[in-house]
Amino acid sequence: MWVTSSLESALTPTVVALGNFDGVHQGHCQVIQTLFAARQSMGQLDQQCQVSVVAFDPHPQAFFRVSSNRY
């Protein structure tokens, strides 16, 4: 997790992929390449733009799944 108290850092343009990345295989590499393509399409901003991948563990579905033994 990245936390900042700097307004300049907080306002830095960022492209983000959210997901359950269980390793970096071909499918995930394609998602990451898409992030860099999005950054490049931003023109002059691409030099300042950050690329980030946010992975969830456990999968978010574990928190939202209806389970009969919740209570």
PDB file of N, CA, C and O in Angstrom:
ATOM      1  N   MET A   1       0.835  -1.163   0.000  1.00  0.00           N
ATOM      2  CA  MET A   1       0.000   0.000   0.000  1.00  0.00           C
ATOM      3  C   MET A   1       0.886   1.234   0.000  1.00  0.00           C
ATOM      4  O   MET A   1       1.893   1.295   0.705  1.00  0.00           O
ATOM      5  N   TRP A   2       0.500   2.198  -0.789  1.00  0.00           N
ATOM      6  CA  TRP A   2       1.254   3.445  -0.885  1.00  0.00           C
ATOM      7  C   TRP A   2       0.405   4.552  -0.297  1.00  0.00           C
ATOM      8  O   TRP A   2      -0.729   4.765  -0.728  1.00  0.00           O
ATOM      9  N   VAL A   3       0.932   5.244   0.664  1.00  0.00           N
ATOM     10  CA  VAL A   3       0.233   6.348   1.306  1.00  0.00           C
ATOM     11  C   VAL A   3       1.103   7.586   1.158  1.00  0.00           C
ATOM     12  O   VAL A   3       2.318   7.529   1.351  1.00  0.00           O
ATOM     13  N   THR A   4       0.475   8.704   0.816  1.00  0.00           N
ATOM     14  CA  THR A   4       1.230   9.935   0.652  1.00  0.00           C
ATOM     15  C   THR A   4       0.535  11.085   1.366  1.00  0.00           C
ATOM     16  O   THR A   4      -0.690  11.127   1.474  1.00  0.00           O
ATOM     17  N   SER A   5       1.337  11.998   1.841  1.00  0.00           N
ATOM     18  CA  SER A   5       0.768  13.208   2.420  1.00  0.00           C
ATOM     19  C   SER A   5       1.056  14.405   1.519  1.00  0.00           C
ATOM     20  O   SER A   5       0.741  15.543   1.865  1.00  0.00           O
ATOM     21  N   SER A   6       1.649  14.140   0.374  1.00  0.00           N
ATOM     22  CA  SER A   6       1.998  15.189  -0.567  1.00  0.00           C
ATOM     23  C   SER A   6       0.892  15.341  -1.605  1.00  0.00           C
ATOM     24  O   SER A   6       0.537  14.379  -2.286  1.00  0.00           O
ATOM     25  N   LEU A   7       0.352  16.541  -1.723  1.00  0.00           N
ATOM     26  CA  LEU A   7      -0.692  16.794  -2.713  1.00  0.00           C
ATOM     27  C   LEU A   7      -0.157  16.561  -4.122  1.00  0.00           C
ATOM     28  O   LEU A   7      -0.875  16.051  -4.982  1.00  0.00           O
ATOM     29  N   GLU A   8       1.090  16.930  -4.361  1.00  0.00           N
ATOM     30  CA  GLU A   8       1.696  16.725  -5.683  1.00  0.00           C
ATOM     31  C   GLU A   8       1.732  15.239  -6.042  1.00  0.00           C
ATOM     32  O   GLU A   8       1.405  14.863  -7.168  1.00  0.00           O
ATOM     33  N   SER A   9       2.124  14.403  -5.094  1.00  0.00           N
ATOM     34  CA  SER A   9       2.155  12.958  -5.349  1.00  0.00           C
ATOM     35  C   SER A   9       0.759  12.399  -5.553  1.00  0.00           C
ATOM     36  O   SER A   9       0.546  11.545  -6.413  1.00  0.00           O
ATOM     37  N   ALA A  10      -0.189  12.879  -4.767  1.00  0.00           N
ATOM     38  CA  ALA A  10      -1.561  12.387  -4.863  1.00  0.00           C
ATOM     39  C   ALA A  10      -2.196  12.750  -6.198  1.00  0.00           C
ATOM     40  O   ALA A  10      -3.072  12.029  -6.675  1.00  0.00           O
ATOM     41  N   LEU A  11      -1.779  13.838  -6.804  1.00  0.00           N
ATOM     42  CA  LEU A  11      -2.350  14.286  -8.068  1.00  0.00           C
ATOM     43  C   LEU A  11      -1.607  13.763  -9.290  1.00  0.00           C
ATOM     44  O   LEU A  11      -1.943  14.128 -10.417  1.00  0.00           O
ATOM     45  N   THR A  12      -0.606  12.915  -9.087  1.00  0.00           N
ATOM     46  CA  THR A  12       0.138  12.340 -10.208  1.00  0.00           C
ATOM     47  C   THR A  12      -0.790  11.443 -11.024  1.00  0.00           C
ATOM     48  O   THR A  12      -1.425  10.551 -10.461  1.00  0.00           O
ATOM     49  N   PRO A  13      -0.882  11.658 -12.336  1.00  0.00           N
ATOM     50  CA  PRO A  13      -1.717  10.785 -13.161  1.00  0.00           C
ATOM     51  C   PRO A  13      -1.263   9.335 -13.023  1.00  0.00           C
ATOM     52  O   PRO A  13      -0.065   9.053 -13.018  1.00  0.00           O
ATOM     53  N   THR A  14      -2.220   8.421 -12.911  1.00  0.00           N
ATOM     54  CA  THR A  14      -1.905   7.011 -12.697  1.00  0.00           C
ATOM     55  C   THR A  14      -2.873   6.147 -13.483  1.00  0.00           C
ATOM     56  O   THR A  14      -4.072   6.422 -13.515  1.00  0.00           O
ATOM     57  N   VAL A  15      -2.362   5.109 -14.115  1.00  0.00           N
ATOM     58  CA  VAL A  15      -3.218   4.086 -14.723  1.00  0.00           C
ATOM     59  C   VAL A  15      -3.066   2.843 -13.858  1.00  0.00           C
ATOM     60  O   VAL A  15      -1.960   2.482 -13.458  1.00  0.00           O
ATOM     61  N   VAL A  16      -4.201   2.189 -13.573  1.00  0.00           N
ATOM     62  CA  VAL A  16      -4.208   1.101 -12.604  1.00  0.00           C
ATOM     63  C   VAL A  16      -4.968  -0.101 -13.150  1.00  0.00           C
ATOM     64  O   VAL A  16      -6.019   0.045 -13.775  1.00  0.00           O
ATOM     65  N   ALA A  17      -4.429  -1.277 -12.908  1.00  0.00           N
ATOM     66  CA  ALA A  17      -5.148  -2.526 -13.170  1.00  0.00           C
ATOM     67  C   ALA A  17      -5.485  -3.135 -11.822  1.00  0.00           C
ATOM     68  O   ALA A  17      -4.608  -3.318 -10.978  1.00  0.00           O
ATOM     69  N   LEU A  18      -6.741  -3.446 -11.623  1.00  0.00           N
ATOM     70  CA  LEU A  18      -7.203  -4.100 -10.403  1.00  0.00           C
ATOM     71  C   LEU A  18      -7.525  -5.547 -10.730  1.00  0.00           C
ATOM     72  O   LEU A  18      -8.149  -5.833 -11.752  1.00  0.00           O
ATOM     73  N   GLY A  19      -7.102  -6.454  -9.870  1.00  0.00           N
ATOM     74  CA  GLY A  19      -7.449  -7.841 -10.146  1.00  0.00           C
ATOM     75  C   GLY A  19      -6.874  -8.813  -9.150  1.00  0.00           C
ATOM     76  O   GLY A  19      -6.241  -8.435  -8.165  1.00  0.00           O
ATOM     77  N   ASN A  20      -7.110 -10.067  -9.434  1.00  0.00           N
ATOM     78  CA  ASN A  20      -6.580 -11.155  -8.635  1.00  0.00           C
ATOM     79  C   ASN A  20      -5.454 -11.783  -9.444  1.00  0.00           C
ATOM     80  O   ASN A  20      -5.653 -12.784 -10.134  1.00  0.00           O
ATOM     81  N   PHE A  21      -4.287 -11.194  -9.354  1.00  0.00           N
ATOM     82  CA  PHE A  21      -3.135 -11.634 -10.144  1.00  0.00           C
ATOM     83  C   PHE A  21      -2.457 -12.782  -9.403  1.00  0.00           C
ATOM     84  O   PHE A  21      -1.766 -12.578  -8.405  1.00  0.00           O
ATOM     85  N   ASP A  22      -2.670 -13.976  -9.908  1.00  0.00           N
ATOM     86  CA  ASP A  22      -2.130 -15.166  -9.269  1.00  0.00           C
ATOM     87  C   ASP A  22      -0.765 -15.552  -9.839  1.00  0.00           C
ATOM     88  O   ASP A  22      -0.356 -16.710  -9.753  1.00  0.00           O
ATOM     89  N   GLY A  23      -0.088 -14.610 -10.402  1.00  0.00           N
ATOM     90  CA  GLY A  23       1.201 -14.831 -11.052  1.00  0.00           C
ATOM     91  C   GLY A  23       1.226 -13.978 -12.302  1.00  0.00           C
ATOM     92  O   GLY A  23       0.202 -13.409 -12.681  1.00  0.00           O
ATOM     93  N   VAL A  24       2.350 -13.882 -12.936  1.00  0.00           N
ATOM     94  CA  VAL A  24       2.443 -13.071 -14.144  1.00  0.00           C
ATOM     95  C   VAL A  24       2.580 -14.026 -15.328  1.00  0.00           C
ATOM     96  O   VAL A  24       3.684 -14.388 -15.735  1.00  0.00           O
ATOM     97  N   HIS A  25       1.428 -14.423 -15.868  1.00  0.00           N
ATOM     98  CA  HIS A  25       1.421 -15.273 -17.056  1.00  0.00           C
ATOM     99  C   HIS A  25       1.038 -14.431 -18.264  1.00  0.00           C
ATOM    100  O   HIS A  25       0.895 -13.215 -18.139  1.00  0.00           O
ATOM    101  N   GLN A  26       0.871 -15.043 -19.419  1.00  0.00           N
ATOM    102  CA  GLN A  26       0.635 -14.294 -20.658  1.00  0.00           C
ATOM    103  C   GLN A  26      -0.573 -13.370 -20.573  1.00  0.00           C
ATOM    104  O   GLN A  26      -0.518 -12.240 -21.056  1.00  0.00           O
ATOM    105  N   GLY A  27      -1.654 -13.832 -19.970  1.00  0.00           N
ATOM    106  CA  GLY A  27      -2.848 -13.000 -19.855  1.00  0.00           C
ATOM    107  C   GLY A  27      -2.596 -11.759 -19.019  1.00  0.00           C
ATOM    108  O   GLY A  27      -3.035 -10.661 -19.364  1.00  0.00           O
ATOM    109  N   HIS A  28      -1.880 -11.947 -17.906  1.00  0.00           N
ATOM    110  CA  HIS A  28      -1.577 -10.804 -17.044  1.00  0.00           C
ATOM    111  C   HIS A  28      -0.568  -9.870 -17.710  1.00  0.00           C
ATOM    112  O   HIS A  28      -0.653  -8.653 -17.547  1.00  0.00           O
ATOM    113  N   CYS A  29       0.371 -10.418 -18.445  1.00  0.00           N
ATOM    114  CA  CYS A  29       1.323  -9.574 -19.185  1.00  0.00           C
ATOM    115  C   CYS A  29       0.590  -8.695 -20.190  1.00  0.00           C
ATOM    116  O   CYS A  29       0.956  -7.537 -20.393  1.00  0.00           O
ATOM    117  N   GLN A  30      -0.444  -9.246 -20.815  1.00  0.00           N
ATOM    118  CA  GLN A  30      -1.222  -8.464 -21.776  1.00  0.00           C
ATOM    119  C   GLN A  30      -1.948  -7.319 -21.063  1.00  0.00           C
ATOM    120  O   GLN A  30      -2.023  -6.212 -21.597  1.00  0.00           O
ATOM    121  N   VAL A  31      -2.479  -7.568 -19.876  1.00  0.00           N
ATOM    122  CA  VAL A  31      -3.144  -6.512 -19.102  1.00  0.00           C
ATOM    123  C   VAL A  31      -2.139  -5.416 -18.767  1.00  0.00           C
ATOM    124  O   VAL A  31      -2.440  -4.230 -18.905  1.00  0.00           O
ATOM    125  N   ILE A  32      -0.954  -5.808 -18.329  1.00  0.00           N
ATOM    126  CA  ILE A  32       0.081  -4.835 -17.955  1.00  0.00           C
ATOM    127  C   ILE A  32       0.537  -4.041 -19.178  1.00  0.00           C
ATOM    128  O   ILE A  32       0.756  -2.834 -19.077  1.00  0.00           O
ATOM    129  N   GLN A  33       0.684  -4.694 -20.324  1.00  0.00           N
ATOM    130  CA  GLN A  33       1.064  -3.990 -21.554  1.00  0.00           C
ATOM    131  C   GLN A  33       0.003  -2.960 -21.926  1.00  0.00           C
ATOM    132  O   GLN A  33       0.327  -1.894 -22.449  1.00  0.00           O
ATOM    133  N   THR A  34      -1.263  -3.274 -21.659  1.00  0.00           N
ATOM    134  CA  THR A  34      -2.346  -2.332 -21.925  1.00  0.00           C
ATOM    135  C   THR A  34      -2.200  -1.077 -21.070  1.00  0.00           C
ATOM    136  O   THR A  34      -2.512   0.026 -21.520  1.00  0.00           O
ATOM    137  N   LEU A  35      -1.724  -1.248 -19.832  1.00  0.00           N
ATOM    138  CA  LEU A  35      -1.488  -0.089 -18.968  1.00  0.00           C
ATOM    139  C   LEU A  35      -0.447   0.836 -19.576  1.00  0.00           C
ATOM    140  O   LEU A  35      -0.627   2.053 -19.609  1.00  0.00           O
ATOM    141  N   PHE A  36       0.634   0.256 -20.052  1.00  0.00           N
ATOM    142  CA  PHE A  36       1.693   1.072 -20.649  1.00  0.00           C
ATOM    143  C   PHE A  36       1.218   1.731 -21.939  1.00  0.00           C
ATOM    144  O   PHE A  36       1.620   2.854 -22.242  1.00  0.00           O
ATOM    145  N   ALA A  37       0.367   1.046 -22.704  1.00  0.00           N
ATOM    146  CA  ALA A  37      -0.199   1.648 -23.918  1.00  0.00           C
ATOM    147  C   ALA A  37      -1.105   2.817 -23.549  1.00  0.00           C
ATOM    148  O   ALA A  37      -1.103   3.843 -24.228  1.00  0.00           O
ATOM    149  N   ALA A  38      -1.879   2.665 -22.477  1.00  0.00           N
ATOM    150  CA  ALA A  38      -2.747   3.757 -22.024  1.00  0.00           C
ATOM    151  C   ALA A  38      -1.902   4.947 -21.593  1.00  0.00           C
ATOM    152  O   ALA A  38      -2.239   6.094 -21.885  1.00  0.00           O
ATOM    153  N   ARG A  39      -0.809   4.672 -20.900  1.00  0.00           N
ATOM    154  CA  ARG A  39       0.074   5.754 -20.461  1.00  0.00           C
ATOM    155  C   ARG A  39       0.657   6.483 -21.663  1.00  0.00           C
ATOM    156  O   ARG A  39       0.732   7.712 -21.676  1.00  0.00           O
ATOM    157  N   GLN A  40       1.066   5.728 -22.662  1.00  0.00           N
ATOM    158  CA  GLN A  40       1.670   6.329 -23.857  1.00  0.00           C
ATOM    159  C   GLN A  40       0.650   7.177 -24.611  1.00  0.00           C
ATOM    160  O   GLN A  40       1.015   8.189 -25.209  1.00  0.00           O
ATOM    161  N   SER A  41      -0.618   6.779 -24.591  1.00  0.00           N
ATOM    162  CA  SER A  41      -1.642   7.530 -25.317  1.00  0.00           C
ATOM    163  C   SER A  41      -1.966   8.860 -24.645  1.00  0.00           C
ATOM    164  O   SER A  41      -2.686   9.683 -25.211  1.00  0.00           O
ATOM    165  N   MET A  42      -1.440   9.074 -23.442  1.00  0.00           N
ATOM    166  CA  MET A  42      -1.692  10.322 -22.728  1.00  0.00           C
ATOM    167  C   MET A  42      -0.811  11.460 -23.235  1.00  0.00           C
ATOM    168  O   MET A  42      -0.902  12.583 -22.739  1.00  0.00           O
ATOM    169  N   GLY A  43       0.029  11.181 -24.205  1.00  0.00           N
ATOM    170  CA  GLY A  43       0.862  12.230 -24.798  1.00  0.00           C
ATOM    171  C   GLY A  43       1.953  12.695 -23.856  1.00  0.00           C
ATOM    172  O   GLY A  43       2.713  11.881 -23.330  1.00  0.00           O
ATOM    173  N   GLN A  44       2.034  13.993 -23.641  1.00  0.00           N
ATOM    174  CA  GLN A  44       3.103  14.565 -22.816  1.00  0.00           C
ATOM    175  C   GLN A  44       3.013  14.120 -21.363  1.00  0.00           C
ATOM    176  O   GLN A  44       4.019  14.138 -20.653  1.00  0.00           O
ATOM    177  N   LEU A  45       1.852  13.729 -20.915  1.00  0.00           N
ATOM    178  CA  LEU A  45       1.700  13.285 -19.532  1.00  0.00           C
ATOM    179  C   LEU A  45       2.381  11.956 -19.262  1.00  0.00           C
ATOM    180  O   LEU A  45       2.604  11.594 -18.107  1.00  0.00           O
ATOM    181  N   ASP A  46       2.721  11.215 -20.339  1.00  0.00           N
ATOM    182  CA  ASP A  46       3.257   9.875 -20.117  1.00  0.00           C
ATOM    183  C   ASP A  46       4.560   9.860 -19.332  1.00  0.00           C
ATOM    184  O   ASP A  46       4.885   8.845 -18.716  1.00  0.00           O
ATOM    185  N   GLN A  47       5.301  10.928 -19.334  1.00  0.00           N
ATOM    186  CA  GLN A  47       6.545  10.986 -18.568  1.00  0.00           C
ATOM    187  C   GLN A  47       6.273  11.061 -17.069  1.00  0.00           C
ATOM    188  O   GLN A  47       7.103  10.632 -16.266  1.00  0.00           O
ATOM    189  N   GLN A  48       5.126  11.600 -16.688  1.00  0.00           N
ATOM    190  CA  GLN A  48       4.782  11.763 -15.281  1.00  0.00           C
ATOM    191  C   GLN A  48       3.859  10.655 -14.774  1.00  0.00           C
ATOM    192  O   GLN A  48       3.768  10.433 -13.567  1.00  0.00           O
ATOM    193  N   CYS A  49       3.194   9.977 -15.659  1.00  0.00           N
ATOM    194  CA  CYS A  49       2.171   9.004 -15.299  1.00  0.00           C
ATOM    195  C   CYS A  49       2.775   7.752 -14.664  1.00  0.00           C
ATOM    196  O   CYS A  49       3.774   7.217 -15.146  1.00  0.00           O
ATOM    197  N   GLN A  50       2.160   7.299 -13.586  1.00  0.00           N
ATOM    198  CA  GLN A  50       2.578   6.082 -12.909  1.00  0.00           C
ATOM    199  C   GLN A  50       1.740   4.907 -13.419  1.00  0.00           C
ATOM    200  O   GLN A  50       0.570   5.073 -13.766  1.00  0.00           O
ATOM    201  N   VAL A  51       2.343   3.733 -13.460  1.00  0.00           N
ATOM    202  CA  VAL A  51       1.643   2.507 -13.820  1.00  0.00           C
ATOM    203  C   VAL A  51       1.609   1.635 -12.574  1.00  0.00           C
ATOM    204  O   VAL A  51       2.645   1.378 -11.960  1.00  0.00           O
ATOM    205  N   SER A  52       0.411   1.177 -12.199  1.00  0.00           N
ATOM    206  CA  SER A  52       0.271   0.379 -10.978  1.00  0.00           C
ATOM    207  C   SER A  52      -0.608  -0.833 -11.220  1.00  0.00           C
ATOM    208  O   SER A  52      -1.545  -0.795 -12.017  1.00  0.00           O
ATOM    209  N   VAL A  53      -0.288  -1.903 -10.519  1.00  0.00           N
ATOM    210  CA  VAL A  53      -1.107  -3.109 -10.512  1.00  0.00           C
ATOM    211  C   VAL A  53      -1.491  -3.361  -9.061  1.00  0.00           C
ATOM    212  O   VAL A  53      -0.630  -3.432  -8.184  1.00  0.00           O
ATOM    213  N   VAL A  54      -2.790  -3.496  -8.815  1.00  0.00           N
ATOM    214  CA  VAL A  54      -3.289  -3.775  -7.468  1.00  0.00           C
ATOM    215  C   VAL A  54      -3.852  -5.191  -7.482  1.00  0.00           C
ATOM    216  O   VAL A  54      -4.800  -5.489  -8.209  1.00  0.00           O
ATOM    217  N   ALA A  55      -3.262  -6.049  -6.676  1.00  0.00           N
ATOM    218  CA  ALA A  55      -3.695  -7.438  -6.598  1.00  0.00           C
ATOM    219  C   ALA A  55      -4.363  -7.699  -5.258  1.00  0.00           C
ATOM    220  O   ALA A  55      -3.938  -7.175  -4.228  1.00  0.00           O
ATOM    221  N   PHE A  56      -5.403  -8.506  -5.280  1.00  0.00           N
ATOM    222  CA  PHE A  56      -6.143  -8.828  -4.068  1.00  0.00           C
ATOM    223  C   PHE A  56      -5.833 -10.258  -3.628  1.00  0.00           C
ATOM    224  O   PHE A  56      -5.800 -11.180  -4.442  1.00  0.00           O
ATOM    225  N   ASP A  57      -5.610 -10.420  -2.339  1.00  0.00           N
ATOM    226  CA  ASP A  57      -5.414 -11.746  -1.767  1.00  0.00           C
ATOM    227  C   ASP A  57      -5.967 -11.727  -0.358  1.00  0.00           C
ATOM    228  O   ASP A  57      -5.415 -11.032   0.495  1.00  0.00           O
ATOM    229  N   PRO A  58      -7.001 -12.439  -0.083  1.00  0.00           N
ATOM    230  CA  PRO A  58      -7.698 -13.381  -0.962  1.00  0.00           C
ATOM    231  C   PRO A  58      -8.554 -12.641  -1.992  1.00  0.00           C
ATOM    232  O   PRO A  58      -8.714 -11.422  -1.938  1.00  0.00           O
ATOM    233  N   HIS A  59      -9.083 -13.400  -2.908  1.00  0.00           N
ATOM    234  CA  HIS A  59      -9.940 -12.851  -3.950  1.00  0.00           C
ATOM    235  C   HIS A  59     -11.112 -12.120  -3.293  1.00  0.00           C
ATOM    236  O   HIS A  59     -11.676 -12.627  -2.324  1.00  0.00           O
ATOM    237  N   PRO A  60     -11.495 -10.934  -3.799  1.00  0.00           N
ATOM    238  CA  PRO A  60     -12.617 -10.183  -3.209  1.00  0.00           C
ATOM    239  C   PRO A  60     -13.905 -10.991  -3.114  1.00  0.00           C
ATOM    240  O   PRO A  60     -14.755 -10.713  -2.269  1.00  0.00           O
ATOM    241  N   GLN A  61     -14.047 -11.966  -3.959  1.00  0.00           N
ATOM    242  CA  GLN A  61     -15.239 -12.810  -3.949  1.00  0.00           C
ATOM    243  C   GLN A  61     -15.418 -13.497  -2.589  1.00  0.00           C
ATOM    244  O   GLN A  61     -16.538 -13.813  -2.188  1.00  0.00           O
ATOM    245  N   ALA A  62     -14.307 -13.722  -1.890  1.00  0.00           N
ATOM    246  CA  ALA A  62     -14.372 -14.367  -0.581  1.00  0.00           C
ATOM    247  C   ALA A  62     -15.149 -13.519   0.422  1.00  0.00           C
ATOM    248  O   ALA A  62     -15.710 -14.060   1.375  1.00  0.00           O
ATOM    249  N   PHE A  63     -15.193 -12.209   0.227  1.00  0.00           N
ATOM    250  CA  PHE A  63     -15.894 -11.322   1.145  1.00  0.00           C
ATOM    251  C   PHE A  63     -17.356 -11.111   0.771  1.00  0.00           C
ATOM    252  O   PHE A  63     -18.165 -10.736   1.620  1.00  0.00           O
ATOM    253  N   PHE A  64     -17.700 -11.348  -0.488  1.00  0.00           N
ATOM    254  CA  PHE A  64     -19.034 -11.046  -0.963  1.00  0.00           C
ATOM    255  C   PHE A  64     -19.856 -12.285  -1.279  1.00  0.00           C
ATOM    256  O   PHE A  64     -21.034 -12.180  -1.620  1.00  0.00           O
ATOM    257  N   ARG A  65     -19.255 -13.436  -1.171  1.00  0.00           N
ATOM    258  CA  ARG A  65     -19.951 -14.698  -1.456  1.00  0.00           C
ATOM    259  C   ARG A  65     -20.950 -14.985  -0.343  1.00  0.00           C
ATOM    260  O   ARG A  65     -20.639 -14.847   0.841  1.00  0.00           O
ATOM    261  N   VAL A  66     -22.141 -15.381  -0.735  1.00  0.00           N
ATOM    262  CA  VAL A  66     -23.145 -15.757   0.252  1.00  0.00           C
ATOM    263  C   VAL A  66     -22.833 -17.186   0.691  1.00  0.00           C
ATOM    264  O   VAL A  66     -22.752 -18.105  -0.124  1.00  0.00           O
ATOM    265  N   SER A  67     -22.663 -17.342   1.989  1.00  0.00           N
ATOM    266  CA  SER A  67     -22.331 -18.656   2.513  1.00  0.00           C
ATOM    267  C   SER A  67     -23.381 -19.062   3.543  1.00  0.00           C
ATOM    268  O   SER A  67     -23.834 -18.236   4.336  1.00  0.00           O
ATOM    269  N   SER A  68     -23.757 -20.316   3.528  1.00  0.00           N
ATOM    270  CA  SER A  68     -24.768 -20.789   4.476  1.00  0.00           C
ATOM    271  C   SER A  68     -24.216 -20.893   5.893  1.00  0.00           C
ATOM    272  O   SER A  68     -24.992 -20.964   6.846  1.00  0.00           O
ATOM    273  N   ASN A  69     -22.901 -20.903   6.054  1.00  0.00           N
ATOM    274  CA  ASN A  69     -22.339 -21.028   7.403  1.00  0.00           C
ATOM    275  C   ASN A  69     -21.691 -19.729   7.871  1.00  0.00           C
ATOM    276  O   ASN A  69     -20.676 -19.753   8.566  1.00  0.00           O
ATOM    277  N   ARG A  70     -22.269 -18.611   7.495  1.00  0.00           N
ATOM    278  CA  ARG A  70     -21.743 -17.300   7.919  1.00  0.00           C
ATOM    279  C   ARG A  70     -22.015 -17.038   9.387  1.00  0.00           C
ATOM    280  O   ARG A  70     -21.209 -16.381  10.045  1.00  0.00           O
ATOM    281  N   TYR A  71     -23.140 -17.536   9.930  1.00  0.00           N
ATOM    282  CA  TYR A  71     -23.529 -17.187  11.290  1.00  0.00           C
ATOM    283  C   TYR A  71     -23.495 -18.401  12.182  1.00  0.00           C
ATOM    284  O   TYR A  71     -23.795 -18.301  13.372  1.00  0.00           O
TER     285      TYR A  71
END
